[in-house]
Amino acid sequence: MDQLQASRTAYLASGDEALLPIVDAHHHFWDIAHNPHPWLQQRPRIAFRYGDYESICRDFLPEDYARAAGPHRVVGHVVMEGEWDRADPVGEARWMSALAARCGQPQAMAAQIWLDRDDVGEVLAQYAGLPLVRSVRHKPRCTPRAEYRAGWAEPGSMRCPRWRDGYARLSGAGLMFELQAPWWHMEEAMELARDFPATTLIVNHAGLPAERDDASLAAWRRAMERLAEAPNVMVKISGLGVPGRAWTAELQRPVVEALLAAFGTQRCIFASNFPVDGLLASLDQIFQVFKTLTRQLPPRQRLALFCDNACRIYGLH
């Protein structure tokens, strides 16, 4: 990571935004010609929050990312599991480790796990032998906003006893947890953070504030402010696409500003969710909007959001 340290030094010495180093803390690599990603390979395509995703049903590898990054100085990569065939959750981590050995990317991975399955202990044991794996993700069962009620709990949800038993194993395995769930489920996330304080919980995609009307944003903001009270929770400012709307600073400003106010610059991480968010914006647009929205911050705070927080939490050096 010599390039990272040199980039940090150059940016802090000059304050030149063009030199700002980026560790992209949430994106994907996949080789669908050779590896099992059913949602990218099978037809009919599944229902997806961004609608038609045909354009990303193709390989996306380090050389593809490098072309997409354009002028931005991306010096580190944390990849997120890409819904590899769930019958072999460790397979993706093995493939990613081989990719990293071959080309130096990624430097860390959030791997697939199924907390409520009988193989959870076996999978965690195998991840212990794959140092690239720093965290895991299992998308819990959720319900539509209109159907959610206080105390909601179903098998496979964050309140499911079997799911929580699996979650309880993470601290002993030295792994963090990546949570992808909509904001109306964040009280359940707060319970996890409270009951398992030794496990770092990283909220993916800002809690999915998909609806941007004033009332929905206010409700999302209250949920995230409540969750921010837990010191072991961090949030990725990523996955902010809204179908049918241009990815602009005006669109993303309320989300970015609210999260920075609630979590502070030490517990937020900018990330691209590429190539998935490439359905709605280029990688250049995504990073440029994040840069635009943080120009008022001191250089060290910007460095934290774009680089240092990801380095700290994922153990990159």
Secondary structure per residue as TSV (DSSP state, phi and psi in degrees):
chain	resnum	aa	ss	phi	psi
A	1	M	-	360.0	28.3
A	2	D	H	-59.3	-36.9
A	3	Q	H	-61.0	-36.8
A	4	L	H	-62.6	-49.3
A	5	Q	H	-64.6	-40.6
A	6	A	H	-63.8	-39.2
A	7	S	H	-68.0	-40.8
A	8	R	H	-59.5	-48.1
A	9	T	H	-62.1	-44.5
A	10	A	H	-64.4	-41.5
A	11	Y	H	-67.1	-46.4
A	12	L	H	-65.6	-32.0
A	13	A	H	-71.8	-31.5
A	14	S	H	-110.3	-29.2
A	15	G	-	70.5	10.4
A	16	D	-	-75.1	117.4
A	17	E	G	-57.9	-31.2
A	18	A	G	-64.0	-20.7
A	19	L	G	-96.4	0.0
A	20	L	-	-63.0	117.2
A	21	P	E	-77.6	144.0
A	22	I	E	-123.0	129.4
A	23	V	E	-106.5	110.0
A	24	D	E	-78.3	107.2
A	25	A	E	-90.1	5.1
A	26	H	E	-161.0	96.0
A	27	H	E	-151.9	-178.7
A	28	H	-	-124.3	150.8
A	29	F	-	-123.6	136.5
A	30	W	B	-151.0	150.5
A	31	D	-	-125.3	87.0
A	32	I	T	-78.2	-9.5
A	33	A	T	-72.4	-23.4
A	34	H	T	-124.9	-16.9
A	35	N	S	-120.2	154.5
A	36	P	-	-87.6	100.4
A	37	H	-	-121.0	85.1
A	38	P	H	-52.4	-39.3
A	39	W	H	-67.8	-22.9
A	40	L	H	-93.6	-12.1
A	41	Q	H	-113.0	-34.6
A	42	Q	S	-90.2	156.7
A	43	R	S	-124.7	148.4
A	44	P	S	-70.1	155.8
A	45	R	-	-65.9	151.8
A	46	I	-	-77.4	162.8
A	47	A	-	-65.9	138.1
A	48	F	-	-140.5	145.1
A	49	R	T	-64.5	-23.3
A	50	Y	T	-97.2	5.4
A	51	G	S	83.1	-137.9
A	52	D	-	-64.7	121.2
A	53	Y	-	-119.0	22.7
A	54	E	G	-55.4	-35.7
A	55	S	G	-68.3	-16.6
A	56	I	G	-101.7	5.3
A	57	C	-	-83.5	60.7
A	58	R	S	-154.3	165.9
A	59	D	-	-57.9	143.0
A	60	F	B	-139.8	107.4
A	61	L	-	-126.1	174.3
A	62	P	H	-52.0	-38.2
A	63	E	H	-68.2	-30.8
A	64	D	H	-70.1	-40.8
A	65	Y	H	-61.8	-45.6
A	66	A	H	-57.7	-40.3
A	67	R	H	-66.1	-39.4
A	68	A	H	-70.8	-29.1
A	69	A	H	-67.8	-25.0
A	70	G	T	57.2	-126.9
A	71	P	T	-80.9	-7.4
A	72	H	S	-77.9	140.5
A	73	R	E	-90.4	80.6
A	74	V	E	-87.1	115.7
A	75	V	E	-113.7	-2.9
A	76	G	E	-154.5	153.5
A	77	H	E	-136.7	126.6
A	78	V	E	-115.5	114.6
A	79	V	E	-95.2	145.8
A	80	M	E	-101.3	142.9
A	81	E	-	-52.0	145.6
A	82	G	-	-114.1	34.1
A	83	E	-	56.8	49.2
A	84	W	-	-59.4	159.9
A	85	D	-	-47.9	119.3
A	86	R	T	-67.2	-12.9
A	87	A	T	-69.7	-16.7
A	88	D	-	-137.7	67.7
A	89	P	H	-61.1	-29.4
A	90	V	H	-79.5	-18.0
A	91	G	H	-57.4	-40.8
A	92	E	H	-66.3	-40.1
A	93	A	H	-65.6	-34.9
A	94	R	H	-66.8	-44.7
A	95	W	H	-62.5	-42.3
A	96	M	H	-65.9	-37.0
A	97	S	H	-64.1	-39.4
A	98	A	H	-66.6	-39.1
A	99	L	H	-62.0	-43.8
A	100	A	H	-63.7	-39.8
A	101	A	H	-65.1	-31.9
A	102	R	H	-80.5	-39.8
A	103	C	H	-128.6	2.9
A	104	G	S	84.2	1.1
A	105	Q	-	-133.3	141.2
A	106	P	-	-83.2	174.7
A	107	Q	S	-96.4	-13.3
A	108	A	E	-159.0	161.8
A	109	M	E	-143.4	144.0
A	110	A	E	-102.5	114.6
A	111	A	E	-99.3	164.2
A	112	Q	E	-75.4	143.1
A	113	I	-	-152.0	159.7
A	114	W	-	-126.8	97.2
A	115	L	T	-63.5	-26.1
A	116	D	T	-100.4	14.4
A	117	R	S	-98.5	158.3
A	118	D	T	-65.2	-22.9
A	119	D	T	-89.7	10.0
A	120	V	H	-59.1	-42.0
A	121	G	H	-65.2	-40.9
A	122	E	H	-64.7	-41.7
A	123	V	H	-64.4	-44.6
A	124	L	H	-61.7	-38.4
A	125	A	H	-63.8	-38.5
A	126	Q	H	-70.0	-36.0
A	127	Y	H	-65.1	-27.1
A	128	A	T	-61.3	-25.4
A	129	G	T	-94.1	6.9
A	130	L	-	-123.3	87.6
A	131	P	T	-62.0	-16.1
A	132	L	T	-63.1	-29.2
A	133	V	E	-79.1	118.1
A	134	R	E	-113.9	-18.8
A	135	S	E	-153.1	172.4
A	136	V	E	-137.0	158.5
A	137	R	E	-133.6	134.3
A	138	H	-	-138.1	111.5
A	139	K	-	-69.9	114.5
A	140	P	-	-72.4	162.1
A	141	R	-	-65.4	133.9
A	142	C	-	-131.2	173.2
A	143	T	-	-133.3	154.6
A	144	P	-	-57.9	151.2
A	145	R	G	-55.3	-41.2
A	146	A	G	-66.4	-21.2
A	147	E	G	-100.3	-6.1
A	148	Y	-	-75.5	136.3
A	149	R	-	-133.5	152.5
A	150	A	T	-55.5	135.8
A	151	G	T	84.6	2.5
A	152	W	-	-54.3	132.1
A	153	A	-	-155.5	134.4
A	154	E	-	-141.7	158.7
A	155	P	T	-54.0	134.3
A	156	G	T	87.6	-3.4
A	157	S	S	-90.1	174.1
A	158	M	T	-66.6	-14.4
A	159	R	T	-99.3	0.6
A	160	C	-	-70.6	125.8
A	161	P	H	-57.4	-39.4
A	162	R	H	-67.3	-40.0
A	163	W	H	-63.0	-44.0
A	164	R	H	-66.7	-33.6
A	165	D	H	-61.8	-39.3
A	166	G	H	-66.2	-42.4
A	167	Y	H	-59.3	-37.2
A	168	A	H	-62.4	-20.4
A	169	R	T	-78.8	-14.5
A	170	L	H	-67.9	-39.9
A	171	S	H	-63.5	-39.2
A	172	G	H	-65.9	-27.5
A	173	A	H	-85.7	-5.3
A	174	G	T	70.9	28.4
A	175	L	-	-115.5	148.4
A	176	M	E	-90.6	170.0
A	177	F	E	-122.1	134.0
A	178	E	E	-103.0	118.7
A	179	L	E	-105.5	119.2
A	180	Q	-	-113.0	108.3
A	181	A	-	-159.4	148.7
A	182	P	-	-70.2	158.2
A	183	W	G	-60.2	-27.1
A	184	W	G	-71.9	-6.0
A	185	H	G	-97.9	8.5
A	186	M	H	-73.3	-16.5
A	187	E	H	-67.5	-35.2
A	188	E	H	-64.6	-40.6
A	189	A	H	-62.7	-38.7
A	190	M	H	-61.3	-38.5
A	191	E	H	-63.9	-40.9
A	192	L	H	-61.7	-47.8
A	193	A	H	-60.8	-38.8
A	194	R	H	-71.1	-43.0
A	195	D	H	-80.3	-20.7
A	196	F	-	-130.4	67.7
A	197	P	T	-66.8	-17.4
A	198	A	T	-81.5	-7.9
A	199	T	S	-102.5	124.1
A	200	T	-	-74.7	126.6
A	201	L	E	-108.0	122.9
A	202	I	E	-112.1	112.5
A	203	V	E	-76.8	122.7
A	204	N	G	-83.6	145.5
A	205	H	G	56.9	36.2
A	206	A	G	59.8	19.9
A	207	G	G	78.1	15.2
A	208	L	-	55.9	62.9
A	209	P	-	-80.2	70.2
A	210	A	-	-71.8	-32.3
A	211	E	-	-94.6	126.1
A	212	R	-	-110.7	15.5
A	213	D	S	-69.1	160.5
A	214	D	H	-58.6	-43.1
A	215	A	H	-66.3	-42.5
A	216	S	H	-67.4	-41.9
A	217	L	H	-62.3	-39.1
A	218	A	H	-64.4	-42.3
A	219	A	H	-67.2	-42.3
A	220	W	H	-59.0	-44.4
A	221	R	H	-61.6	-42.8
A	222	R	H	-62.6	-41.1
A	223	A	H	-64.5	-41.4
A	224	M	H	-72.9	-35.5
A	225	E	H	-63.4	-38.8
A	226	R	H	-63.2	-45.7
A	227	L	H	-65.5	-32.3
A	228	A	T	-64.2	-15.0
A	229	E	T	-66.6	-21.1
A	230	A	S	-84.3	119.3
A	231	P	T	-69.9	-16.5
A	232	N	T	-93.7	16.5
A	233	V	E	-110.6	133.8
A	234	M	E	-122.8	168.0
A	235	V	E	-137.8	135.1
A	236	K	E	-91.4	124.2
A	237	I	E	-87.3	91.1
A	238	S	-	-156.7	171.3
A	239	G	-	58.8	39.5
A	240	L	-	-95.6	12.8
A	241	G	-	-64.3	144.4
A	242	V	-	-126.6	111.5
A	243	P	T	-54.8	134.8
A	244	G	T	86.5	-2.0
A	245	R	S	-125.6	141.4
A	246	A	-	-69.6	143.4
A	247	W	-	-79.7	94.9
A	248	T	-	-125.7	164.4
A	249	A	H	-61.3	-35.8
A	250	E	H	-64.8	-39.7
A	251	L	H	-67.2	-41.8
A	252	Q	H	-91.7	-13.0
A	253	R	H	-55.3	-48.3
A	254	P	H	-60.2	-35.7
A	255	V	H	-71.2	-50.3
A	256	V	H	-61.6	-47.2
A	257	E	H	-65.3	-38.2
A	258	A	H	-66.5	-40.7
A	259	L	H	-70.0	-39.1
A	260	L	H	-64.5	-36.9
A	261	A	H	-68.4	-38.2
A	262	A	H	-79.9	-45.0
A	263	F	H	-100.2	-17.9
A	264	G	-	78.3	167.7
A	265	T	T	-76.0	-7.3
A	266	Q	T	-92.8	-9.4
A	267	R	S	-123.7	14.2
A	268	C	E	-115.5	146.4
A	269	I	E	-134.9	126.8
A	270	F	E	-80.1	140.7
A	271	A	-	-155.1	160.4
A	272	S	-	-95.2	-28.2
A	273	N	-	54.5	35.0
A	274	F	T	-87.6	146.6
A	275	P	T	-86.5	2.5
A	276	V	G	-58.8	-48.6
A	277	D	G	-73.6	-5.3
A	278	G	G	-65.2	-11.9
A	279	L	G	-66.9	-21.6
A	280	L	T	-123.9	-15.4
A	281	A	S	-160.3	155.7
A	282	S	-	-78.0	161.6
A	283	L	H	-61.3	-36.9
A	284	D	H	-60.8	-45.0
A	285	Q	H	-62.2	-43.5
A	286	I	H	-59.4	-52.7
A	287	F	H	-70.1	-34.1
A	288	Q	H	-65.6	-38.7
A	289	V	H	-65.2	-42.8
A	290	F	H	-62.0	-38.3
A	291	K	H	-66.8	-43.3
A	292	T	H	-58.6	-40.7
A	293	L	T	-78.5	-5.1
A	294	T	T	-120.8	12.1
A	295	R	T	-65.7	-20.5
A	296	Q	T	-80.7	-9.2
A	297	L	S	-85.8	151.8
A	298	P	-	-62.3	153.5
A	299	P	H	-54.3	-39.7
A	300	R	H	-66.8	-32.3
A	301	Q	H	-72.3	-39.7
A	302	R	H	-63.4	-41.9
A	303	L	H	-61.0	-38.4
A	304	A	I	-60.9	-46.0
A	305	L	I	-68.7	-38.9
A	306	F	I	-89.9	-19.8
A	307	C	I	-145.2	-59.8
A	308	D	I	-68.3	-36.0
A	309	N	H	-63.7	-42.0
A	310	A	H	-63.8	-41.3
A	311	C	H	-61.1	-44.1
A	312	R	H	-65.1	-49.5
A	313	I	H	-74.0	-32.8
A	314	Y	H	-97.1	3.7
A	315	G	T	69.1	39.1
A	316	L	-	-92.7	141.9
A	317	H	-	-134.3	360.0
